[in-house]
């Protein structure tokens, strides 16, 4: 059975997931997370993509990315191939680092982009790694609530759904509120 055809148009927004082969870890130490984010940054700059939020877990990654004029597969190919080469070289490994290409869901509508950001930011809480999302350092959540300087991400679009003066606090409260279904 073939993989599903990628839906793409300029400006498309995707919730991207990529997982370690056999659910194995893709990050072993702090430097690995930093290298991945640097590679992602280079790919986004090269292909003019916008990263709204991210969460790097030990064996998988969640990204919320908007494309420019280049298809998302170019951004993800550069990111995942470059990182896999780094990882295999660094740990003296061969073969596939990632389980498969990457997973994607097209994000359409205000509610879905908000739900996707909440889902991504709450992933470490759901996995019981931390009690509060701001405690997890490999996520953009602390940038959203103003506890860290914003790097790599662009929070304006998601924060624009909240009151301008209190948008970061309102986003925090919204993320902490129970959700019926979050994608």
C-alpha positions, -999 to 999 in steps of 0.1 A, spaced: 0 0 0 15 34 -10 17 64 12 -10 91 10 -4 119 -15 8 151 1 -16 180 -1 3 212 -7 -3 248 -18 17 279 -11 12 290 25 -1 255 37 3 249 74 12 214 86 14 195 119 44 174 112 55 144 133 86 123 128 95 93 150 126 73 156 128 39 138 112 13 160 103 41 184 140 44 193 155 76 206 166 102 181 181 125 208 206 111 232 221 143 248 215 180 249 237 187 219 215 165 197 185 187 204 205 218 196 219 204 164 184 194 153 170 229 159 199 244 141 194 221 111 157 229 111 164 266 112 187 264 82 160 244 63 133 270 72 155 298 61 165 282 28 130 273 19 112 303 35 91 283 59 76 296 92 78 276 124 49 283 147 58 259 175 77 227 182 83 200 208 113 177 206 107 145 226 133 118 230 120 96 203 98 119 182 93 155 171 62 177 166 64 208 144 38 233 133 51 247 100 38 270 73 53 267 39 62 296 16 65 288 -21 83 255 -15 66 222 -7 70 210 29 88 178 17 118 199 9 120 214 44 116 180 60 140 162 36 168 186 43 161 186 81 157 148 86 185 137 61 210 162 75 201 152 111 202 115 104 237 119 89 249 138 120 233 113 144 247 82 126 282 97 123 282 109 159 270 76 174 288 54 148 256 39 135 243 30 101 208 27 86 175 45 91 172 69 121 135 77 114 107 52 112 94 65 79 93 97 59 73 119 84 37 122 92 16 153 83 -18 167 88 -29 198 70 -40 225 94 -69 246 82 -89 271 103 -83 291 134 -95 264 158 -73 237 143 -41 259 145 -49 266 181 -56 230 189 -25 218 171 -3 243 191 -19 232 224 -15 195 215 22 201 206 30 221 237 12 197 261 29 166 247 55 163 275 28 167 301 7 140 285 38 118 285 42 125 322 77 139 317 68 172 334 38 185 353 37 219 335 46 225 299 69 254 307 91 229 326 100 211 294 130 228 278 128 213 243 95 230 234 85 264 223 59 268 250 81 289 274 86 313 245 48 316 240 42 325 276 71 349 277 94 330 300 121 326 273 132 349 245 116 338 213 140 320 189 133 302 157 95 304 161 69 330 151 42 331 178 23 362 165 -2 343 144 -13 320 173 -11 348 199 -32 370 177 -63 350 187 -60 364 222 -62 399 237 -31 419 225 -22 432 260 -25 398 278 -20 374 249 7 353 265 -11 349 298 -44 341 280 -25 315 259 -12 299 290 -46 298 306 -61 284 274 -35 256 272 -42 247 309 -79 245 303 -94 210 297 -100 202 261 -126 179 247 -106 169 217 -72 183 206 -56 173 174 
